């Protein structure tokens, strides 16, 4: 059985989530704590400019660039949604629930944007793609509110069940169940994780989503000035957890007590039996160093990615697409014939490529240049392998068979900017200048700063975090340097090696793990 662990590193500005399978990093998500314009957020936007030639409009939602709304993304019941919004603004007192609101006629599928929108109009829109590169957010006006098991769609009456639920009986059960409990004028999509769930669980979640939507309109008159955030998605950390928690984690390690309690509370509501897997990390090393994640990030996010037996990938990014080149490296020296060797390298490459797509959250068009193979049977094996490895990818994707030139094309939905981590580092000795301070003086620098701290804060217990090479140097021998400092200053100094540090990087901490800020 595969071991699955989630490691969460939270600081003041960012929350990083690393998903490990058998200690291997397969997914990495980073969320800025002040992030705006997240997928799922619902805004009151103002129509800024109508573009008849594109059959679309640009909407001001408060972003530096206007967001894009195409006619096809308005949703069939756009007129009903807009009339409900107008009624909420004009109504004195409580507006009727959606279930008792009379629906308007669907908009024409082949219609024009000018038939529906006018410049300066306020519209309810939802972020469907975050701002990427120079583009503003992409919008839709067919609103959906996602829960753990269900997705609620106001002013729709359709009920659909995830195609990933294979059992026909279970699909029919879930569809009949939802149709029997859902209010009129609401559509519902049943998510994969709802498989096997009982009526009380689904009914409670459905009511919660309906209340979230209808309560947003109670005070809308006071807040009707656009652009304005109308209904915010839960923070992205909880959103990712909501989507991830359809598997059995062995553990969730987190270094932030308040966020740990928030996640514990969330899990207590949706899966109380999982509460014990949440573990607060209190170690002295950074959490990503303790679990070996920083080392894996450095190895996995460069331009060249090595995998088994000397084979490697080269990943190039352009504005329009991503190109991945598969190279056999020194594998060609093995005793196998060329076709067998090519198949082995390609099959291993398929596993690594599937991992890289999830890890970097690469989207759009991905073109893969595999090593040429002559056998049609081998090409089919490779295609089947790639489909198998991508089957666990929650992001919508499509894979085409290999062309006669050994090229495979994959499209993968892109709703957020791609994860891009620079793995090259500026020279820690010269800071990019080409001039270095004599290394023989480095221990003098450490001692001078240590002396300054002791004199300034009058403490006797300290921790020094340094690169492993430096740690080995100051701890070597029968009378190591750090013990000489202990004796000289009458202190208790502990030296710790941190693999992610630059060679000459160092930080002093007190015994409560608070860093000394001497700036």
C-alpha positions in Angstrom: 0.0 0.0 0.0 1.3 3.5 -1.0 2.2 5.7 2.0 0.7 9.2 1.6 1.9 12.2 3.7 1.0 15.9 3.6 3.6 18.4 4.8 2.5 22.0 5.4 5.0 24.8 5.9 3.3 28.0 7.0 4.9 31.4 7.6 3.7 35.0 7.7 3.5 35.5 3.9 3.0 32.0 2.4 1.7 28.5 3.0 3.4 25.6 1.1 1.8 22.2 0.9 3.9 19.2 -0.2 2.2 15.8 -1.0 4.5 12.8 -0.6 3.9 9.3 -1.9 6.3 6.8 -0.4 8.5 9.8 0.6 8.6 11.0 -3.0 7.4 14.6 -3.7 4.5 14.4 -6.3 2.6 17.6 -5.7 3.6 21.1 -4.4 1.3 24.0 -3.9 2.2 27.5 -2.6 -0.4 30.0 -1.5 0.3 33.6 -0.7 -1.6 34.5 2.4 -2.7 37.8 0.8 -3.7 36.2 -2.5 -6.5 37.8 -4.5 -8.6 36.6 -7.4 -8.6 32.9 -6.6 -10.5 30.4 -8.7 -14.0 30.1 -7.3 -14.2 33.7 -5.9 -17.5 35.4 -6.9 -17.5 39.1 -7.6 -19.8 41.9 -8.4 -18.2 43.2 -11.5 -18.9 46.2 -13.7 -19.0 45.8 -17.5 -16.2 48.0 -18.8 -16.1 47.3 -22.5 -18.1 45.2 -24.9 -16.3 43.6 -27.8 -18.9 42.4 -30.4 -16.2 41.0 -32.7 -15.0 38.6 -29.9 -18.6 38.1 -28.7 -17.2 38.9 -25.2 -16.9 41.7 -22.6 -14.2 43.0 -20.4 -15.3 43.2 -16.8 -13.8 45.3 -14.0 -13.5 43.1 -10.9 -10.8 45.3 -9.2 -7.8 43.7 -10.8 -5.2 45.9 -12.6 -6.3 44.4 -15.9 -10.0 43.9 -16.8 -11.2 40.4 -16.7 -12.5 38.5 -19.7 -16.1 37.2 -20.0 -17.1 35.3 -23.2 -20.8 35.0 -24.2 -20.6 31.2 -24.0 -19.5 31.5 -20.3 -22.6 33.5 -19.3 -24.7 30.4 -18.6 -28.1 29.7 -20.0 -29.9 31.2 -17.0 -28.0 34.5 -16.9 -31.2 36.6 -17.2 -32.6 34.9 -14.1 -29.4 35.4 -12.1 -29.3 39.1 -13.1 -33.0 39.6 -12.2 -32.5 37.9 -8.8 -29.6 40.3 -8.1 -31.7 43.3 -9.2 -34.6 42.1 -7.0 -32.2 41.8 -4.0 -31.1 45.4 -4.4 -34.5 46.9 -4.9 -36.4 44.7 -2.4 -37.2 46.0 1.1 -36.9 43.1 3.5 -36.1 39.5 2.8 -36.1 38.4 -0.8 -37.8 35.1 -1.8 -35.6 31.9 -1.8 -34.2 30.8 -5.1 -36.6 27.8 -5.1 -39.6 30.1 -5.3 -38.2 32.6 -7.8 -39.7 32.5 -11.3 -37.0 31.6 -13.9 -36.5 33.6 -17.1 -36.2 32.1 -20.5 -32.7 30.7 -21.3 -30.4 33.0 -23.4 -29.9 32.0 -27.0 -26.9 29.7 -27.5 -26.1 31.4 -30.7 -26.8 34.9 -29.4 -24.7 38.0 -29.2 -23.1 39.6 -26.2 -24.8 42.9 -27.0 -28.2 41.3 -26.6 -27.5 40.6 -22.9 -24.9 43.1 -21.5 -24.6 46.9 -21.6 -21.7 49.0 -20.7 -21.6 50.0 -17.0 -23.9 47.2 -16.0 -23.2 45.3 -12.7 -23.0 41.5 -13.1 -22.3 38.6 -10.8 -19.3 36.7 -12.1 -17.0 33.9 -10.9 -13.2 33.6 -11.4 -12.6 30.5 -13.6 -8.9 31.2 -14.3 -6.5 33.2 -12.1 -4.5 36.0 -13.8 -1.7 34.4 -15.7 1.3 36.3 -17.2 -0.1 39.5 -18.7 -3.7 38.4 -18.8 -6.4 39.4 -16.4 -8.7 36.8 -14.8 -11.0 34.7 -16.9 -14.7 34.8 -15.8 -17.9 32.8 -16.0 -21.4 33.8 -15.0 -22.7 30.3 -14.6 -22.0 30.2 -10.8 -21.0 27.1 -8.9 -20.3 26.6 -5.2 -18.0 23.7 -4.4 -18.3 21.6 -1.2 -16.5 18.4 -0.4 -19.0 16.0 -1.9 -21.2 18.3 -4.0 -21.1 21.3 -6.3 -24.1 23.5 -6.2 -25.3 25.5 -9.3 -27.9 28.1 -8.7 -30.6 28.6 -11.3 -30.0 25.2 -12.9 -32.1 22.0 -12.5 -29.6 19.4 -13.7 -28.2 16.7 -11.5 -25.0 14.9 -12.8 -22.7 12.4 -11.2 -18.9 12.2 -11.5 -17.9 10.0 -14.4 -15.1 8.6 -12.2 -17.7 6.7 -10.1 -17.7 3.4 -12.1 -20.7 1.6 -10.5 -23.9 2.2 -12.4 -25.9 1.3 -9.3 -24.1 3.8 -7.2 -24.5 6.5 -9.9 -28.2 5.9 -10.0 -28.5 5.9 -6.2 -26.7 9.2 -5.9 -28.7 10.8 -8.7 -32.0 9.7 -7.3 -31.0 10.7 -3.8 -30.0 14.3 -4.8 -33.1 14.7 -7.0 -35.2 13.9 -4.0 -33.6 16.4 -1.6 -32.5 19.3 -3.7 -34.6 22.5 -3.8 -36.1 23.7 -7.1 -33.9 26.0 -9.3 -30.7 24.4 -8.1 -28.5 22.1 -10.0 -26.0 19.7 -8.4 -22.8 17.9 -9.5 -22.0 14.9 -7.3 -18.3 14.6 -6.8 -16.3 11.4 -6.8 -15.7 11.5 -3.0 -19.5 11.3 -2.5 -19.4 7.6 -3.5 -21.0 5.5 -0.6 -22.1 8.6 1.4 -25.4 8.5 3.2 -28.4 10.9 3.0 -27.7 12.9 6.2 -24.2 13.8 5.1 -25.2 14.9 1.6 -28.4 16.7 2.8 -26.4 18.7 5.4 -23.8 19.8 2.9 -26.5 20.7 0.3 -28.3 22.9 2.9 -25.0 24.5 3.9 -24.2 25.5 0.2 -27.8 26.8 -0.4 -27.5 28.9 2.8 -24.1 30.3 1.7 -25.6 31.4 -1.6 -28.9 32.9 -0.4 -27.4 34.6 2.7 -25.0 36.5 0.5 -28.0 38.4 -0.9 -29.4 39.5 2.5 -27.1 42.5 2.8 -26.4 43.0 -0.9 -28.0 46.5 -0.9 -25.4 47.8 1.4 -22.6 46.2 -0.6 -23.9 46.6 -4.1 -21.2 49.0 -5.3 -19.1 47.2 -7.9 -16.4 46.0 -8.3 -16.5 44.0 -5.0 -15.9 40.5 -3.8 -19.3 39.0 -3.2 -18.6 35.4 -2.1 -15.1 34.4 -1.4 -13.8 30.8 -1.8 -12.4 29.3 1.4 -8.7 30.0 1.6 -6.7 28.0 -0.9 -5.0 25.8 1.8 -8.4 24.5 2.9 -9.6 24.3 -0.8 -6.6 22.1 -1.7 -7.3 19.9 1.4 -10.9 19.7 0.5 -9.9 18.3 -2.9 -7.0 16.2 -1.7 -8.8 14.4 1.2 -10.3 11.7 -1.0 -7.4 9.5 -0.1 -6.2 8.0 3.1 -3.3 10.0 4.4 -0.9 8.4 6.9 -0.2 11.8 8.4 -0.5 15.6 8.0 2.5 17.5 9.5 2.2 21.2 10.0 4.4 23.8 11.7 1.7 26.5 12.5 -0.5 25.9 15.6 -3.4 28.1 14.5 -3.5 26.7 11.0 -3.2 23.2 12.4 -6.3 23.9 14.6 -8.2 25.3 11.6 -7.4 22.2 9.6 -8.3 19.9 12.5 -11.6 21.7 12.9 -12.3 21.3 9.2 -11.4 17.6 9.2 -13.5 17.0 12.3 -16.5 18.2 10.3 -15.9 16.2 7.1 -13.9 13.1 8.3 -13.7 12.9 12.1 -11.9 9.5 11.9 -8.9 11.3 10.3 -8.4 13.9 13.1 -5.6 12.0 14.7 -3.4 12.1 11.6 -2.8 15.8 12.1 0.5 16.4 13.9 2.0 19.7 14.9 5.7 19.9 14.0 7.9 21.4 16.7 11.4 20.4 15.5 14.3 22.8 15.4 15.0 22.3 11.7 12.7 23.9 9.1 9.9 21.4 8.4 10.7 21.0 4.7 14.4 20.3 5.6 13.3 17.7 8.2 11.3 15.8 5.7 13.8 16.1 2.8 11.4 18.2 0.7 13.8 21.1 0.0 16.4 18.7 -1.4 13.8 17.2 -3.7 12.6 20.6 -4.9 16.1 21.6 -5.9 16.4 18.3 -7.9 13.0 18.4 -9.5 12.5 22.0 -10.7 15.4 22.7 -12.9 15.5 22.7 -16.7 17.2 19.2 -16.7 15.6 16.4 -14.7 17.4 13.1 -14.2 15.5 9.9 -13.6 16.7 6.3 -13.8 20.0 5.0 -15.0 21.3 8.2 -16.4 18.3 9.1 -18.6 17.0 12.6 -18.3 14.3 15.1 -19.4 14.8 18.6 -20.7 11.8 20.9 -20.1 11.4 24.1 -22.0 8.7 26.7 -21.5 7.3 29.1 -24.2 4.3 31.4 -24.1 2.2 29.0 -26.2 3.3 25.6 -25.0 5.7 23.4 -23.0 8.2 21.1 -24.7 9.7 18.0 -23.0 12.6 16.2 -24.6 13.4 12.6 -23.5 17.1 11.6 -23.6 18.5 8.2 -22.9 21.9 9.5 -21.6 24.2 6.6 -20.9 21.4 4.0 -21.1 22.4 3.5 -24.7 25.5 1.7 -23.5 23.6 -1.2 -22.0 23.4 -4.6 -23.7 19.8 -4.3 -24.9 18.9 -3.7 -28.6 17.9 -0.1 -29.5 14.2 -0.7 -29.6 14.1 -2.4 -26.2 16.3 0.3 -24.7 14.1 3.0 -26.2 10.9 1.4 -24.8 12.4 1.1 -21.3 13.6 4.7 -21.2 10.3 6.0 -22.6 8.2 4.0 -20.0 10.3 5.4 -17.2 10.1 8.9 -18.7 6.3 8.6 -18.8 6.2 8.2 -15.0 8.5 11.1 -14.4 6.6 13.4 -16.9 3.2 12.6 -15.2 4.9 13.6 -11.9 6.4 16.8 -13.3 3.0 17.9 -14.8 1.4 17.7 -11.3 4.4 19.0 -9.5 4.8 22.2 -11.6 1.1 22.4 -12.3 1.9 22.8 -16.0 -1.1 23.6 -18.2 -2.0 24.4 -21.8 -0.4 22.3 -24.6 2.5 20.0 -23.6 4.5 18.4 -26.4 6.7 15.4 -25.6 9.5 14.2 -27.9 10.0 10.6 -26.9 12.9 8.4 -28.2 11.9 7.0 -31.6 10.4 3.5 -31.6 9.5 1.4 -34.7 7.0 -1.0 -33.2 3.4 0.0 -33.2 2.8 -2.3 -30.2 5.5 -0.5 -28.2 3.9 2.9 -29.1 0.6 1.6 -27.8 2.3 0.4 -24.6 3.8 3.8 -24.0 0.4 5.5 -24.7 -1.3 3.2 -22.2 1.4 3.8 -19.6 1.0 7.6 -19.9 -2.8 7.3 -19.5 -2.3 5.1 -16.4 0.2 7.5 -14.8 -2.0 10.5 -15.5 -5.2 8.8 -14.1 -4.5 10.1 -10.6 -4.2 13.7 -11.9 -7.2 15.6 -10.6 -6.8 18.3 -13.3 -8.8 17.9 -16.5 -6.5 16.6 -19.3 -6.5 14.9 -22.7 -3.7 12.7 -24.1 -3.2 11.9 -27.8 -1.4 8.8 -29.1 2.1 9.1 -30.5 2.6 10.4 -34.0 4.9 8.6 -36.4 7.7 10.9 -35.4 7.4 9.8 -31.7 5.7 13.0 -30.6 2.9 12.9 -27.9 0.6 15.8 -27.2 -1.2 16.4 -23.9 -3.6 19.3 -23.1 -3.9 20.0 -19.4 -6.3 22.6 -18.0 -4.6 25.7 -16.7 -6.5 27.7 -14.1 -3.6 29.1 -12.1 -0.1 30.3 -12.9 2.4 27.5 -13.3 4.6 26.6 -10.4 8.0 28.0 -11.2 10.9 27.7 -8.8 14.4 28.9 -9.6 16.8 26.3 -8.5 20.0 28.1 -9.5 21.5 30.1 -6.7 23.6 33.3 -6.6 27.1 32.5 -5.4 26.8 32.7 -1.6 30.4 33.8 -1.2 30.5 36.7 -3.7 26.8 37.5 -4.0 27.3 37.6 -7.8 30.1 40.2 -7.7 33.1 37.8 -8.3 34.9 39.1 -5.2 35.0 36.9 -2.1 35.9 37.6 1.5 38.7 35.4 2.7 37.2 32.1 4.0 39.7 32.0 6.8 37.9 34.9 8.3 34.4 33.3 8.3 34.7 31.7 11.8 35.9 35.1 13.0 32.6 36.6 11.6 30.6 34.0 13.4 32.4 34.6 16.7 32.0 38.4 16.4 28.3 38.1 15.9 28.0 35.6 18.7 29.9 38.0 21.0 27.6 40.8 20.0 24.4 38.8 20.7 25.7 37.7 24.1 26.5 41.3 25.0 23.2 42.7 23.7 20.6 40.2 24.9 22.4 38.6 27.9 21.4 35.1 27.0 23.3 31.9 27.7 21.5 29.3 25.5 21.8 29.7 21.8 21.4 27.7 18.6 23.5 28.3 15.4 22.1 27.0 12.1 24.7 26.7 9.3 25.4 24.7 6.1 26.4 21.1 6.8 30.0 21.7 5.7 30.4 24.6 8.1 28.8 22.6 10.9 31.3 19.8 10.3 34.1 22.3 10.4 33.2 24.0 13.7 32.4 20.6 15.3 35.5 18.7 14.2 38.4 17.5 16.4 38.8 16.8 20.1 38.5 20.5 20.9 36.1 21.8 18.3 35.7 25.5 17.7 32.1 25.8 19.1 33.2 24.3 22.4 36.0 26.8 22.7 33.3 29.5 22.3 31.2 27.9 25.0 34.1 28.0 27.4 35.2 31.5 26.4 31.8 33.1 26.8 30.3 30.8 29.4 27.4 29.8 27.2 25.7 26.7 25.8 25.8 26.8 22.0 24.2 24.1 19.9 25.3 23.8 16.2 22.8 22.4 13.7 23.3 21.6 10.0 20.6 22.8 7.6 21.1 21.3 4.1 19.0 24.1 2.3 21.3 26.9 3.5 23.9 28.5 1.2 27.5 27.7 2.1 28.2 30.8 4.1 24.6 31.4 5.4 24.0 31.3 9.1 21.4 32.3 11.6 21.4 32.5 15.4 18.4 31.5 17.5 17.5 31.5 21.2 16.3 28.3 23.0 12.7 29.1 22.0 13.6 29.1 18.3 13.2 32.8 17.9 15.8 34.2 15.5 18.0 37.1 16.7 17.3 40.1 14.5 20.4 42.3 14.7 19.4 44.6 11.8 
